[in-house]
Amino acid sequence: MGAVFVALLANGAGVAAAFSATTLGTFLTTTIAGRLLASVAVSALQAALAPRPRNPGITTEVTQSGGALPSSFILGDYATGGDMVCPPMSHGSTGKTPNAYLTYVISLGDIAGQQLAGMIIDGEVVTFSGTAHADYGTPATGRLAGYAWVKYHDGTQTVADAMLLAKYGSYPERPWTSDMIGTGVCYAIVTFRFNTKLFSGFPQCRFVMTGIPLYDPRKDSTAGGSGSHRWNNRATWELTRNPAVMVYNIKRGIEVPGLGIWGGRVAAPDLPLANWFSAMNSCDVAVSLSAGGTEPAFRAGFEVTVDMEPAAVIEELLRGAGGQVAESGGLWKIRVGGPGLPVWFMTDDDVVITQPQELDPFPTLDQRQNGIAATYPDPEALWEPKEAPPRYSSTWEAEDGGRRLVAALQLNAVPYPNQVQRIMAAYIADERRFRRHALTLPADAATVEPLDTISWTSARLGYAAKLFDVAEVADDVQTLLQRLSLREVDPADQSWSTGMERPFEAASTSPVEPAAQTVPGWAVAPYGIADDTAADRRPAILLTWDGDEMDGCTGLEWEVRLAGGAAVSQGATTNVSAGEAVISDGLLAATEYEVRARQVALWATDWTDWEAVTTDDILLGRVDVNGTHPQAGVVGPLTMSGGAQVQCTLSWGPTGASSIWLRGVTFRARKISGALATVTLKLQRRTKEAGTWSAWIDRNTWDITSSAWDQYTSSATVVGNYEDVEERLLSDCSDTQTNALSNITMIATDIIK
């Protein structure tokens, strides 16, 4: 931060003086009000158009990176992309996603006291509120809830951020250390959780800020005001949106920690408070709005980088208030909102006719404007440059030979649309006051100063108390004659009524999310799985969809449940273009089911409605069981009590030496949601030989972990000559599992014909 001033910092104690002297010289040479005009005065609009062109809109539009960026700070209300303190960093995991959390550390100003008022992420206003996360700060609401957080430090911090130390203290590159405090720096830590549907790349951030506290002499009871503000106690200062107060502080100099004074270092007595109080109060005058209520006449907001000339910043601030500053006799004066009351009254007899006189009554067409357009940073348009409703006049266009001559004004420090309209109307009305004079007055006009207004009654020119703005005064030290440059003005040009407001719309910037897509052409139907003789052997369900309408989908997933009941199975396919799939796992014959599906895609998707289907009555036939087939079963649902418990037992009877038996078991089970228990189901077998039973032997073991109903199956062949065979399903739980086991079926079949 502030790397642009490294060379100055090397000079030690001389830094502040060098910094200040340079900027003061700028005031005296480059401001519109500060430089002497060669002959006749320019209009306020011409002066506003004169400064160096710059891109419209906010100063820092996107977050910048690099080590040579100038220090900055905010005046009033403004937005900034900020400066990356370091490259983005990542840490942590969620599920199977490594480096799941992305961290930005972004500097938002180099003078303490600025506050974070809002955020814009990827072109969307995001609200942060609620209980702060212990590490990441205030959570986002709405669409980014659970995926974005912000923590803000206002420059008064005295220790390094705890989260940055904990997460990045041992980072392989640029580890965060305890001396990385950012003293005096306002910065935000923004944390994002990985989500490809929400963030297509590195998120772009823009921050809405309230500016640094400033000194308002009207609030200083020791300076003729009323209040606790004190120039030597920054803790008493407050946020202001008053452009005259901002200019006053720039004139006196704003301290940038580590760099010295940015501004003029003008002594307080050289800024006459009666004059400055008047300008400050004029900015605060309430103006009625057509929508009801009022707003201050003039406000300003701006992001200042310390490589900007202070004079250029003053011009930006005053452009939005119709303001001017001028130096006379070592004193700096300010005026906002047009001419004041006349301070001197003259007639033709006061003009020194022995001195040259100049009159410019009508400028050429290339020096005229009869319409005005303006751009300004619009908070409602995410602080992007916006065009205000232009102002045209058919009368003025007719006066200018039917030409439309439009002045294009940039009001980069006025993020207030109604104020922009008032400024435009005043500027263009004042621009049509064409008469300019350069003349000499006697010594008794020595009290007249730049920015004053004089009244001139002239029989020769037909003036009746006509008002003129004093743009320049030059003293002849030998004769004390006063050379003046005058420009015609009329206070009526500053008049405003609510009827003069032009309608304007603040287009919504809220993103329009595409509606979540469902599966096109989705349908389900009963289906029979046939053998090589075309005989249906197993019940199934046929899923169909329109595969031609699913470009970009990477898969299709589905769920099956008993009609209005618990889930039976789920599955997925990546062969989306096929348009169909057959499912049979865990399905029973002549049973009512419901099936739904959704796309697997990067965009928002949603489940289809549950579609009802009844499986065909396809039962096991003789070809499946091939003879006798002992079987046992329990429908349930059953409750598994704590400890070991036999749930179902199947006895086969004797088996011959030439027999091959196929046995199978199927059941549905779940673990009660929220329970801390361990749940295990075991299939055990024992055999009887010579009148003696063997010990029970575990043949299969299932650990139940899901709170949803799942189907479990097992099959195997058994060969041997036994007097008897038994199998049983045994549950073993650490606590009671209510209604957690059902549909137990056990069967054994001799498959030798």
ABEGO torsion letter per residue (X at the ends): XGAAAAAAAAAEAAAAAAAAAAAAAAAAAABAAABBBABBBBBAAAAAAABBBBBBEBABABBBBEAABBBBBBBEBBBBAEBBABBBBBBEBBEABBGABBBBBBBAEABBGBBBABBBBGGBBBBBBEBBBAAAEBBBBEAABGABBBBBBAGABABBBAAAAAAAAABABGBBBAABAGBGBBBBBBBBBBBAAABABBBBBBBBBBBBBBBBAAABAAAGBBEABBAABAAABBBBABAAAAAAAAAAEBBBBGAEBBEAGBBAAABBAAAAAAAAAAAABBBBBAAEEBBBABBBBBBBBAABBAAAAAAAAAAAAGBBBBBBGGBBBBBBGEBBBBABBBBAAABBAABBBBBBABBBAAABBABBBBBBBBAAAGGBBBBBBBBBBAAAAAAAGGBBBBBBBBBAABABAAAAAAAAAAAAAAAABABBBBBBBBAAAAABBBGBBBBBBBAAAGBBGBBBBBABBBBBAAAGBBBBBBBBBBAAAABBBAAABBBBBBBBABBBBBBBBBBBGBBBBBBBBBBAAGBBABBBBBBBBBAAAABGBABBBBBBBBBGBBBABBBBBABAAAGBBBBABGBBBGBBBBBBBBBBBABBBBBBBBBBBBBBBBBBBAAAAGEBBBBBBBAOBBBBBBEBBBABBBBAEBBBAABBBBBBBBBBBBBBBGBABBBBBBBBBBBBBGGBBBBBBBABBBBBABABBBBBBBBBBBBEBBABBBBBBBBBBABBBBGABBGBBBBBBBABX
